[in-house]
Amino acid sequence: MNITNLNPDSDIGSSAWMVELDEHRILLDAGMHPKREGLDAVPRYGKSGTHDVDAIAISHCHHDHVGSLPLACRQFPKAHVLMTELSYLLIERVLHNSVNVMTRQRDELGIREYPLYTHDELDDIAAHFQGFKYNREVEWSAYHKARAGMPSPTLEFFDAGHTLGSAGILLRGKKETLFYTGDVCFHDQTILKSARFEDVKADVLIMETTRGNREVPKEFTREKEIERLVAAIHAAEKKKGAIMIPSFALGRTQEMLALLALLMREGKLKKQPIYIGGLGRVFTEIYDIEAARTHRQHTNLHLNDALQLIVLEKGQADSMKLSGGKIFVITAGMMSENTAAHTLATRMVGDEKQSIFFVGYADPDSPAGHLKAAKLGETFVFSPSAGQLTKRCDVQDFDLTAHANRGDLLEFVGQVSPRAILLGHGDDAARKWFEEQINLRWPKIKVYQPQPAKMVSV
């Protein structure tokens, strides 16, 4: 079995793994690097060899796992694209939005390569997309090689509990198996229940390591963290400013909306409108529509019915009053430039009446990361366009992650009991922690940290 990490960097970037199994080839994920621009953000597809790729399997529809899919389809034109049926409902919306974002960045930032693909190209390749139920075994190479007498390996999606449609992927060959975790969550969230990986065994494991550098305090519970958030919202309301919760449009937004709806229902928060972005509203509607087909809690909780959601109009974030305890659950989670979250933050950061509450990952090199790292009263560079800001608002971080904690992932390694494990989707410190712990507990497991575009034979 040969595996190549096509991520152009060794950090949390553009997820893409080329796997050669029994003379067949499959690409696992096709992401875009969130900190890079243009073709520099794309996986190194040209380093994957000259042989045909039989299939592309998508773990979930976050941009760092699916954002370069049209380019992968262009590079590997014979490949069919496989995903869960819930991801199938999301993927075209995610990618068409990416075209819009790239087009805007071309015009506003002068990135001449953008857009890297077009709406028309997306419409053309969508015919190659196919969605499957969880726990159904699929022959992924049968399309091209069955007539040549080459039996196909199989693929099976396992619910990863990370976001709607997310999956771990199990590949079965003639003699060996591989499991790819994608992004996984081993604890219940507000809506989604935890991953269903209980029966997974594999010879080779490709595993995310996002929280490998973050130790969970012994006294930590999600319930206590929610109580802390409620207290922070009450304190912010007394100051009569506004509250922003920057969130990714898919997954984090819906989890936060569900939490706010339940807290309002229980009388722990006052009922009031919630301001959201347009893409967040689209994915929220899909969460509601697909409630009955999702492994989730509160199946009867429909967010559009439970909350008064107000979609921000274009330019509204520049001028609306930030007062009265208004709550914004707004994209983007990293506060990227040319987003409503970035605009609101530039207006809020220097005002002590305002509050910004983080509930998920923020890359240290992003505007959100710069804000979190700055001390109260410190002047810092927020972003190239905003320049220097002085941090006077209340900024707090709440651990309501959709990623597995490192202890749970380590226990999963013991369950899978692979002979080899490849570590990815984490920074250097995170991957180092996992390698050290695996070597201590299971010294016979071979641990790899594959460098960009380097093939590993396992």
N, C-alpha and C positions, 0 to 999 in steps of 0.2 A: 504494500500500500504506500503510495507516494502522496504527500500533502504539501502544498505550497501556500504560504501566507502572502496574499496579494496586497494587503494593506501597505500603502506607501510609507508608513511609519510604524513604530512599535507600540504606539499608545492606543487610546480609544479613538479610532479613526474610521476609515472606510472598511468595514468588515467585508472580507471576501476570501474564501478558502477554496482552492482547487484540489479536488480529491480524485486520484486515479485508483480504481478498484477493479480487479479482474479485467483489465484492458478496456475499461469504460471510464469516462470522465464526467464529473459533475461539479458545478460551481455552487458552493454554499454561500449565499448572500452576495449582494452587489451594492455596497454602500458608497457614500460620499463623505470625505473627511470634513468635519464641521469647522476646522480651523484653517483650512486651505481654500484656495480659490482656483477656478478654471480647471484645466486638465491636471494640475498638480494635486487636486483633491480626489482624483479618480484612482481606483485600484490599478495595479500594474498588470493589466490584462495581457499586454504584449510579452510579458515575462513568463507566461503560462505554457509556452510551447506551441507547436504548430498543429497538434492533433485536434480533431473535432471534439467539441464538448457536446455530450448527449442531452444534458438537462441542466437547468438552473433551479435551485430550490431556495425559497425565501423563508427566513425564520419569522420575520414580522416587518411591519411597515414603517418603522422609524427610519429617518433619512440616512443615518449612518449605516443602515443595513440594506437599503433598497434604492437610494437616491441615484445610483449610476446604472440601474437595470437596463435602460434603453441602450446605453453604450455597450453593456455586456452582450445584449442581443445583437447589436451591430457587429461586435467582434466574433460572436459565435452564432451565426445565423441559423444553424440547424438545431439549436437547443430549444426544447420546450421548457416553459416556465411553470414550476409547480409551487403551490402554497396552500395554506389552509383555506377553507371556504369563507371564513370570516375575513381573512386578509384579502381574498379576492374581491370583496365588497369595498375595500378601502384603497387598494393600490393605485387605481387609475386617478382617484382624487388626489392622492399624495403626490403623484408624479406630475399631473397637470399643474398643481400648485407650484411645484418646483420650477416648471417652465416660466410661470408668471414671476416668481422671485428672481430667477436668473435674468429675465428680460429687464426687470426693474433695475437690477444691479448693473447690467450693461449700460443702461441709460444714465444712472445716477453716479456710479463709481468708475465707469469707463473700462469695465472688464470686457475686452473685445471678443474673447472666446465665447462669451455667453450669448444665447442659451446653448448649452452643450447638446440639447436635443429639442425637438419641436412638438407642438400639439399634434400635428399630422403624423409624425413618426410614432408617437404614443398610440394613436388610433390604429396605426398599421400593425404594431407588434402585439396589441391587446388580444388579437386572435390566438396567440400562442400561450396565453395565460390559462391555467386550469386550477380550480380549487378543489380540495379534498377534505373529507371529514378527518378528525383526529382518529388515530388508532386504526387506520385502514392501510394495508400493505399495498404498495404501488410499484409496478415494474417501470423504473424510470429510464431505462435505455432501450426498451422494446421497440420504440418508434422507428429506429434506424437499423438495428443490428439483428433483430430476430430472424429475418430472412437469411442472414448469413450464418445461421446456426449458432449464434453467440447468446446464450441465456443471459437475461438481464439481472443485475442486482436489484434489490427492492429498497423502498424508502417508506418510512412511517413517521407521521407527525405526532408528537406528544405535547399536550397542553402545557405551556411554560408559565402561565399565570402572570406574565409581565405586562401585557396590554392586550387589547382585543385582537384575537387571531394569532397571538404569539405562539411559537412552537420550538421545541427541541426536535432534532431530526436524527432518526436512526437509519443507518445504511447497513444492509445485510448483503454480503457477498457469498461466494461459494464456500469459503472457509472462515472468513473473518467479518467482524462487525465494527462499525464506527458510530459514535454518538456525538452530536454537536449540540451544545446546550443553547446556542443563541444567547439572548438575554433572558434570565430566569428569575423568578421570585418564589421562594419557598415559604413565605408567610402570607396569610390572607390580607388583602387590601380592603378598602371600603367597599368596592364593588366586586372586583375579581377575587376568586378563591386561589389558593396557592397552586403551584405546579403539580401536575400529576405525572411524576417521573418514578413512581414507586417501584416499578418492575424492570427498570432499565438496567441491562448488563451489556458490556461492550468490551472488545479487545483494545480499542483505541478511543480516547476521549479528547475532544476539543472543547475547552471550557473557558467561559468568561471569568474575569477576575476583578471586575469593577471596584468592589469594596474590600479588596485585599489589604489596603493600607488603612482601613478604618475598623478599629476595635469597638464593639458594642459594649457599653457599660453594663455591669451585672444587674444594676437596678433598673435598667431601661425596660419600658414596655410601650407599645404603641398607644395604649389607652392614656398613659401619663403624658405622652407627647401631644395627644389631642387636647387634653386638659390644659396644657401649657399654651397651645395655640388659641384656645377659647379665651384664656386670660389675657393674652396679648391683643386679641381683637377688641375685647372690652376696654383695655387701656387705651388703644388707638382711638376708639370711638369717643372717649372722654376728651381727647385732644381736639376733636372735631375736624380732623384732617381726613385723609383717604387711606385706603389699605390696598396695596397691590400684592398679588400672589402670582409671580411669573411662572408659567407652566407650559409644557409642551402641548401642542394642540391635540395630539392623539395620546390618550391614556391618562397623563397627569391632570389635564383639565377636567376630564370626566370624574376622576377619583376625587378631586377637590370639590367639584360641584355636588357630588353625592354626599360628601362629608358635611358640607354646609347645609344641604337640604335636611339631613338627619338631625343636625344640631338645631336648626330652626324648628323642626317638627317637635323636638324634645323640649323646646323652650330655652335652650342654652344660649341661643343667639336670637336677636330680634329678626323678624321677617323683613326683608328689604330686597330691592332689585340687585342682581349681580351682572356686572358688565363683562362681556367676553368678546373675543374676536370672531370673525366670520368663519374661519376654518375650524375653530374650536366648536362653533355651533353645528357645523356640518357633521363632525365626528360624534358630537353629543346625540344628534338625531339617530345616527346609525347605532350607537350604544342602546338607545331606547328601542329601536325597531327590532334589534337582534337579541333583546334581553332573554327571550325564551330559549334561544339556542346557545347561550353562553354559560360557562361554568362560573356562576356568580352568586353573590349574596344579594338580598333585596330585589328579587326578580320582578316585583311589582312596583318598584320605584322607577318612575319615568321622570327624568330630570327636567324635561321641558314642561311637564305638568306641575312638578313639585316646586319649581323656582320661577321667578319672573326674570327671564334672561333678556338682557338688552345688548344687542350687537353694536359695537362701536362703528360708526361710519368713518369713511376715509377722512383723515385730518381732524377728527373730533378729539383725539388724545392731545392735540396741540393747544386746545383752547378751553375745554370744559373745566368747570370749577372743581377743584380737588378739596372738597369739604363735606361735612355732614356724615362722615363715616362711610362714604361710598366704598364698595368692595369691587376690585377688578381681579378677575381670574383670567389672565391675559397672556397670549403668546408674544414673545418666545421665551423659553425657559432660560436661555443664555443672555437675554437682553441684546440680541444682535442688532447692529445698526439697521436703520430703516424699518423698524418694527414699532408697533404701538408700545410694547414693553420698554423699549429703549427711549422713546419719546416721553413716556410717563416718568421714567426714572430720572431723566435729566431735569424734569420739573420738580421732582419730589426730594431728591437727594439733599439739597441744601436747606430744606424746610423741616424744622424740628417737629412740626405737627404731623408730618407724614410718616407712614410705616410701610416697609417692604419686607415681606415674609417669604423666605425661600423654603420650598418643600421637596426639593429634588436636587439632582446633581447639577453643578455649575462648573464648567471647565475653568481652571485658574487663569487661563489666558483670554477668557471672554470678558465683555463688559460686566456681566454678573459676577464673575470671579474677582475682577478688580474691585468691585464694590464690597464684596464680602471680606476681602483681605484688608481693606482700609480701616483704620481706627477712627473712632468718633472724633470729629473735629479736624481730621487730616485732609489735606488737599491732595488729590490723586488724579491720574489720567484715566478717565472712564472709558473713552473710546476715541479713535482718531477724529471723528466728526464732532463729538461733544467736547473734546479737550479736557481741561482740568475742572474738577468739581470739588467742593468741600463737603464732606460727609457730616450732615447734621441730623438726618432723619433716623428713625428707629429701624435698624436692620437686624432681623433674627433668622435663625436657621432651624428648621424643624425636620427631624428625621422620619419622613413618611415615604421612604424609598420604595421603588418598584423593582429593585435589584436584590438578589439574595445576599444575606449577610455572610461574611467569610466563613464563620463556623459551620453554617448550614451547607455551604458548598464543599467544605472539607469533608463533612460526613457523607456527602453525595459521592465523592471520590471513592470512599471506602465501600459504598454500596455497589457502584459500577464495577469496581475491582479491575481496572484496565491494566494491560501490560505496559502501555505507553500513554502519556497525556501531553497535549499541546496547550500551552497557556496563551491566551490572547485577551483582547478587549479590556486592558487595564494598564495603568502606568507602571514604570519600572519597579517602584516600591511594592505595588500590589502583587505583581507577578513574582517578585523575589520572595515575598512572604509565603506565597503558596508553594513555591519550589522548596523552600526550606522545610515547611511543615510536612509536605508529602514525603520528602526524603527521610525525615525523622520517623514518621509513622509507617510508611510503606516503602522501605529502601529498595525493594525489587522493581517498583514502578519506574520506568524510564521517563524523565521529565524533559520536555523540550520547550524552549522559548524561541520559536522560529523567527528569524529576521526577515524584513521585507523582501519578497520575491525570491526567497531561498527555499528550495525543495528539501523536505525531510522524508527519508524512507524509514518506515516503522514496521 
